[in-house]
């Protein structure tokens, strides 16, 4: 059974710092991996999707990498801002099954201090 | 930009009552999903739906749950007899037809509170 782990559960950094959020998964048979942002009491906003054949994806100050063989992904946030404060979740879509079925990590709650 | 919408944003019900959670997926999407998130826990897959039938369901999705696409725009999740442990945030998601690589777009969620 696929397990997705995100450690640490919470992170606090000063504004302007570059940071890396980690995600690990136990089964490397994945179709893709997505990073989401969740603001308190709100829905999930997709940030980046990496196909299993890709190594990384970039969007603005965000860069996500994927190492399928080691079961790891990282989300790099450059020049962090207070507005980046949120919970960041990673989710994997398995290779098997007729349809997508995301398995989520518990998320990392990021606080960027002004 | 098109988005997934969900109603109501918050639903309070008594244990044993039926609830229907409503979702309007993005208009040209063909794959639909329900997930839930119990407070402080992971987001969990409940069910996927395509071509008017369930593609896959989790062990959480027992006989108390059902899904329906009653018309061309709505996608509903019904819980027949709610339990206290059904209290959670329920998210609807949709995906464009095409490869499995397409992004799932999530709605803002419905917070269900069972008293």
Interface residues (C-beta under 8 A of the other chain):
Chain A: X4 X31 X32 X34 X36 X41 X42 X43 X44 X45 X46 X49 X51 X89 X91 X93 X97 X98 X99 X100 X101 X102 X103 X104 X105 X106 X107
Chain B: X31 X33 X35 X41 X42 X43 X44 X45 X48 X50 X55 X56 X58 X91 X95 X100 X101 X103 X104 X105 X106 X107 X108 X109 X111
